Amino acid sequence: MPLHKKEPTMKTLSLRSTSMAIGIALLAATISSTSFAADLDVSLVIKNHRFEPAELKVPAHQRVRLTVHNQDNTPEEFESHSLNREKVVPGGSKAVLFIGPLKPGRFEFVGEYNEATAKGVVIAE
């Protein structure tokens, strides 16, 4: 006697589709809220070949979204060996860098094109 599989009904298929859609939506919401909640937004301005503020305090062990706004007419390069970041920011524009999560400590950065004046530090506490 052959075994016959029962064909799924439209009701069964509809329930499966709905359950799958709900599961995907919940997973997407969890991933989105986790990644956005983890990033702290911090701003840094380049003006008159200087960083303002020259000292940025951020929480330790948290990823930071750093927006650098170059208000000068000339480009500047945000460079930090201790943060392992390097980014040229054209004059009159913005750039975004992600740093961290950082252990507690001091992380120096400079404007490579104006190292004499463009200096700063990120302090993770």
ZABA-314045 format. One record per residue (C-alpha): residue number from 1; chain; x, y, z. Coordinates in Angstrom, 2 decimals. Example, Ala and Ser with C-alpha at 12.3 -4.5 7.8 and 13.67 -1.06 7.14 Angstrom:
ATOM	1	A	12.30	-4.50	7.80
ATOM	2	A	13.67	-1.06	7.14
END
This chain:
ATOM	1	A	0.00	0.00	0.00
ATOM	2	A	1.69	3.25	-1.12
ATOM	3	A	2.04	6.13	1.27
ATOM	4	A	0.41	9.31	0.05
ATOM	5	A	1.40	12.71	1.29
ATOM	6	A	-1.40	15.07	1.94
ATOM	7	A	-1.20	18.14	-0.29
ATOM	8	A	-1.16	21.41	1.68
ATOM	9	A	-4.35	23.39	1.49
ATOM	10	A	-4.53	27.10	0.70
ATOM	11	A	-5.34	27.74	4.37
ATOM	12	A	-2.18	25.91	5.48
ATOM	13	A	-0.04	27.77	2.94
ATOM	14	A	-1.53	31.10	3.99
ATOM	15	A	-0.80	30.43	7.68
ATOM	16	A	2.77	29.41	6.86
ATOM	17	A	3.31	32.56	4.78
ATOM	18	A	1.88	34.78	7.51
ATOM	19	A	3.99	33.12	10.20
ATOM	20	A	7.12	33.46	8.07
ATOM	21	A	6.39	37.13	7.34
ATOM	22	A	5.89	37.88	11.04
ATOM	23	A	9.13	36.06	11.90
ATOM	24	A	11.10	37.99	9.28
ATOM	25	A	9.62	41.31	10.44
ATOM	26	A	10.51	40.57	14.08
ATOM	27	A	14.05	39.57	13.12
ATOM	28	A	14.52	42.72	11.03
ATOM	29	A	13.20	44.92	13.84
ATOM	30	A	15.53	43.27	16.34
ATOM	31	A	18.58	43.67	14.10
ATOM	32	A	17.72	47.30	13.26
ATOM	33	A	17.11	48.39	16.82
ATOM	34	A	20.25	46.65	18.03
ATOM	35	A	22.55	48.23	15.45
ATOM	36	A	21.10	51.74	15.73
ATOM	37	A	20.95	51.69	19.51
ATOM	38	A	24.62	50.74	19.72
ATOM	39	A	25.89	53.82	17.89
ATOM	40	A	26.36	57.13	19.68
ATOM	41	A	26.40	60.21	17.41
ATOM	42	A	29.24	62.66	18.06
ATOM	43	A	30.14	65.74	15.99
ATOM	44	A	33.48	67.37	15.36
ATOM	45	A	34.05	70.64	13.46
ATOM	46	A	37.15	71.76	11.60
ATOM	47	A	37.31	75.57	11.66
ATOM	48	A	40.34	77.82	11.14
ATOM	49	A	42.47	74.66	10.82
ATOM	50	A	41.52	73.53	14.33
ATOM	51	A	39.25	70.81	15.69
ATOM	52	A	36.30	71.95	17.81
ATOM	53	A	35.99	70.58	20.38
ATOM	54	A	39.60	69.52	20.71
ATOM	55	A	38.57	66.99	23.36
ATOM	56	A	35.75	64.51	22.74
ATOM	57	A	34.51	62.40	25.64
ATOM	58	A	32.73	59.17	24.69
ATOM	59	A	31.57	56.16	26.67
ATOM	60	A	34.00	53.26	26.74
ATOM	61	A	32.89	49.98	25.18
ATOM	62	A	30.42	51.66	22.81
ATOM	63	A	30.64	52.17	19.05
ATOM	64	A	30.58	55.85	18.05
ATOM	65	A	29.44	57.46	14.79
ATOM	66	A	31.74	60.48	14.39
ATOM	67	A	30.62	63.18	11.94
ATOM	68	A	33.44	65.54	10.95
ATOM	69	A	32.25	68.85	9.44
ATOM	70	A	35.01	70.76	7.67
ATOM	71	A	33.93	74.42	7.69
ATOM	72	A	37.21	75.57	6.14
ATOM	73	A	37.52	76.10	2.38
ATOM	74	A	40.49	73.74	2.17
ATOM	75	A	40.54	69.97	2.68
ATOM	76	A	41.76	68.40	5.90
ATOM	77	A	42.65	64.82	6.74
ATOM	78	A	41.40	63.38	10.02
ATOM	79	A	44.15	60.97	11.07
ATOM	80	A	44.55	58.85	14.15
ATOM	81	A	46.98	55.97	14.47
ATOM	82	A	45.57	54.97	17.87
ATOM	83	A	42.01	54.84	16.47
ATOM	84	A	43.24	53.31	13.19
ATOM	85	A	41.27	55.88	11.17
ATOM	86	A	42.19	58.17	8.30
ATOM	87	A	39.72	60.22	6.24
ATOM	88	A	40.11	63.24	3.95
ATOM	89	A	37.29	65.74	4.43
ATOM	90	A	37.01	68.22	1.54
ATOM	91	A	36.47	71.88	2.37
ATOM	92	A	32.85	72.75	3.14
ATOM	93	A	31.74	69.13	3.51
ATOM	94	A	31.15	66.39	6.06
ATOM	95	A	32.48	62.88	6.52
ATOM	96	A	31.39	60.06	8.81
ATOM	97	A	33.72	57.66	10.60
ATOM	98	A	32.88	54.87	13.01
ATOM	99	A	35.17	54.33	15.99
ATOM	100	A	35.11	51.86	18.83
ATOM	101	A	34.04	50.19	20.89
ATOM	102	A	37.01	51.63	22.75
ATOM	103	A	38.65	50.56	25.95
ATOM	104	A	39.02	53.38	28.51
ATOM	105	A	41.86	55.67	27.49
ATOM	106	A	43.07	58.59	25.37
ATOM	107	A	43.18	58.40	21.58
ATOM	108	A	44.91	61.30	19.83
ATOM	109	A	44.04	62.57	16.36
ATOM	110	A	45.41	65.29	14.08
ATOM	111	A	44.60	67.12	10.90
ATOM	112	A	47.43	65.87	8.76
ATOM	113	A	47.43	68.94	6.50
ATOM	114	A	47.68	71.34	9.49
ATOM	115	A	49.31	69.30	12.25
ATOM	116	A	50.62	72.38	14.08
ATOM	117	A	47.09	73.60	14.87
ATOM	118	A	44.65	70.75	14.15
ATOM	119	A	45.03	68.46	17.16
ATOM	120	A	42.59	66.64	19.37
ATOM	121	A	41.88	63.67	21.56
ATOM	122	A	39.05	61.18	22.08
ATOM	123	A	38.72	60.22	25.74
ATOM	124	A	36.85	56.98	26.37
ATOM	125	A	35.54	56.70	29.93
END
